Amino acid sequence: MKVLIILGHPRQASFSEALAAAYKAGAISARMEVRELVLRKMAFDLNVSTVSPRQQWMEQDVREAQQLIQWADHLVFVYPTWWGTMPALLKGFLDRVFTPGFAFEEIEENQSWEKLLKGKSAQLITTMDTPLWVYRWIYKNPGHNALGEATLQFCGVKPVRTLSFSPVKYSSAEQRQNWLEKSRQAGLSLENGVLTPWENVKSRLQTGLKAMRLQFYPMTWIAYAAGAYGASRLGYGFDTLVFWIGYLWLFLLELATVLSNDYFDLETDRLNKFYSPFTGGSRVLVDNDLSPGRVRHAIIAILGISLITGAVLLGLSPAPSITLLGLFFFLYVTALGYTVPPLKFSYRGLGELDVGITHSLAVILCGYVFQGGNVFDAFPWLLSVPLFLAIIPSIILAGIPDHAADKAAGKHTIPVLLGKKNAVILAIVFTALAAIAGAGWRFFQVLPGVYGHAIYGVIPHAFIQILLLTKYYREPSPPARIDKLMIISLCYVIWFALIPLLRLT
């Protein structure tokens, strides 16, 4: 591990300097590569005198400090706490060195930022005369929060450990020696890594959940369950074990698809500055949380488990094996083919159609056929029509924040092919068609007992969605990020799956 010790005390021969030397001795004993940055020896203007730190002339010492920080895996800040926080020297150093473009990057219109120092960890070692309990419980750790959270973690550095010693003013020689030993032990502990075993597990779990993008799975389950209970309503029966084994197969396929989208969409995800929880991928590859190799191996492993699950389902389901195999083949091709070569539907202008079919007709058919339903029965096909029409607007809108990145990467989504405003017109048309289909199915009793009076709630929802889409269309310079529109359009889809499910169960 490469360790950079940053000494922020403005005076020579301070106790902070002794603490830094003790930490260095421990880190060297742990076989770490250690370098030091003594701020009082640096020549730079502490003040940002230009409108932006980007515009200020950068002294040689500032450039070298950035190079050292880039080099380091672990940053150690040693400084005294004065007036509740760091000395002016260290604050000036942060202002001049942790600049946009180096430590972080603001994302215009995204109300967010990129953390450019991810993958690094930090240790804060500070002294003070304030009793530690007063500093923590009464003053709420102002200095620790300012440096550890508002600065380092803001830039992606984590975890940030703190080691505080107080009161220095009244400490004995024996007590100071004990503190020096604690600082040395902190450096020596690097031999076992920065993360504790639990933190390692927690980090992997968080990364795994981030990669999975669980926010999109409930709709698949609802549509699948509606198909399964529809088969039961029509007299095919309902096998609970088949239901859950079938959903496990679908879940694994959706997971493999999500990961393959991250893997094959890496170029457009890197370019995307308007990503959100709904667009731009999980970003586990962009943020270097996982390597491409690990994602590739995960996809292969998940597909392997899904094949085994499919084989089990073949033995349990009352449906004909040839029908199940055909359905399996269709789902593997359409789901994975969204981004996986050579099909790459999303790069050929077929992505929205692909998602619409897989998340409506395909999953409803799975629920229906797995329970023994006939694939040629009208029920699953008619049930999927309003749902398909409702899904298309949300998929079209998801391409608007990604427009510039997709266009640069050669991904031919509808917003890229038609332009963002024409794509919005298409979203308005499909919103209206979905409402007409849903209400029409109820009014004309196309599927008796499946759509109750509640389905008429789609009409005011559709009106609001069309109104907001029209407003967006009329904007001279419409925003690239459209989180509210995305939430409204995704909620719109729920009407067409949840109401049938509740009526059928």
C-alpha positions, 0 to 999 in steps of 0.5 A, a space after each residue: 500500500 502507498 501511504 502519504 502522510 500530510 503534516 498540517 501543523 504550521 510550526 516545526 518540532 510540534 507534537 503533531 510532527 512526532 505523531 506523524 513520525 510515529 505513524 510513519 515508523 509503524 507503516 514502514 514496519 508494516 512494509 508500506 511505501 511511505 511518502 511525506 508532505 510537510 505543508 509548512 515547507 510548501 510555497 503556495 498562496 493559501 487563498 483562492 483569488 479567482 472565481 474558480 480554483 480552475 482558473 488560478 495559477 497553480 504553483 509547482 508545489 501544488 502540482 506536486 501535491 496533487 501528484 502525490 495524492 494521486 499516487 497514494 492509496 492511503 492518505 494520513 492527515 496529522 494536524 492540531 484542532 484549533 477553534 474546533 477545526 483544522 489550522 488555516 494552513 491545512 484549510 488553504 491546502 485543501 482549497 488549492 489542491 482538492 480542486 474540481 477536475 482533480 478531486 471531484 467533478 461537478 455534473 451540470 444539470 445533474 445536481 450531483 458530482 463525480 468522486 474522482 478520488 475513489 479507491 483511496 482511504 484516509 486516517 485523521 490524526 489530530 490533537 486538541 485541548 477540548 475534552 473529547 466528549 465535549 468535542 463529540 457530543 456537544 460540538 458534534 465533531 466539527 473538524 472531523 466532519 469538515 475534513 472527513 465527510 464534507 471534503 474527503 468522502 465528498 471526493 470519494 475517499 473512504 473509509 476515513 478513520 479518526 484518531 484524536 488525542 486530548 487534552 494535550 495542554 495538560 498531558 503528561 510525558 507518559 500520556 504523550 508517549 502512550 499517544 505516540 504508541 497509538 499512532 505507531 500502532 495505527 500505522 502498523 495496522 495497515 499490514 492487515 488492510 484498511 477495512 475490517 472483515 465486516 467492512 469488507 463483507 459490507 462493501 461487497 454486499 453494497 456493490 452487489 446490490 448496486 450492480 443488481 439495480 433491484 428497483 426494476 425487479 418488482 414490476 417483472 414479478 407483478 406481471 409474472 404473477 398476474 400471468 400465473 394467477 390468470 392461468 389459475 383463474 382459467 382452470 389450469 391450477 396453481 403450483 406454488 413450487 413451480 411459481 417460485 422456481 419459475 420466478 427464480 429463473 426470470 430473476 436470474 435472467 434479469 440479473 444477467 441482463 442488467 450486468 450484461 447491459 453494464 458490461 456492453 454499455 460501458 462506453 456510453 455509461 462513461 460518457 453519460 453525465 445525466 445518469 440517475 437511479 433510473 438511467 445510465 446503468 448501475 455504474 459499478 464499472 464506471 466507478 471501478 467498484 468492480 472490474 470488467 472481468 469480475 462482471 463477465 464471470 458473474 454473468 457467466 455464473 448467473 447464466 449457468 445457474 439459470 440453466 440449471 433452474 430452467 432444467 428443474 422447471 422443465 421437470 416440475 411444470 405441467 407445460 409441454 417441454 417444447 413450449 417451455 424450451 421455446 419460451 426459454 430460448 425467446 427470453 434468452 435471446 430478447 433479454 440478453 440481446 438488448 446489448 449483447 453482440 451480435 444482436 445488440 437491439 438497443 444499438 439498432 433502434 429496437 431497444 425500446 420495442 425489446 424492453 416493452 415485449 420482454 417486460 409485458 408479453 414475455 413475463 406474463 407468458 412465463 407466469 401463464 405457461 409455467 402453470 400449464 397454460 396454453 401459449 396460444 390462449 388469448 388471455 396472456 396476449 390480451 393482458 399484455 397489450 395495455 401493459 406493453 403500451 404503458 411501458 414504452 413511454 418510460 423506456 423512451 423517456 429513459 433514453 433522454 438523459 442518455 441521449 448525448 452519450 448514446 449518440 456518441 457511442 453509436 447507440 440508436 435509441 428512439 431519442 437518438 434516431 428521432 431527436 428528443 422532442 420527437 421522442 416525447 411526442 411518441 411517448 405522449 401517443 403511447 401514454 394515450 394508447 395505454 389509457 385507451 386500451 386499459 379503460 377500453 378493456 374494462 368498458 368492453 369486458 375484453 377480459 371479464 373480471 380482470 380490470 375493475 373500476 379502479 383501472 379508470 384511474 389511468 385516465 387522470 394519470 395519463 392526463 397529468 403525464 401528457 400535460 407534463 410531457 407537453 410542457 417538456 416539449 414546449 421548453 426552449 431548452 428542456 433539461 437533460 435530467 428528467 427524474 420527475 417525469 421518469 417517476 411518473 411514467 414508471 408509476 403509470 406502468 403499475 396500473 396495468 399490472 397491479 390491478 389485474 394481479 389484485 383482481 386475479 388473486 
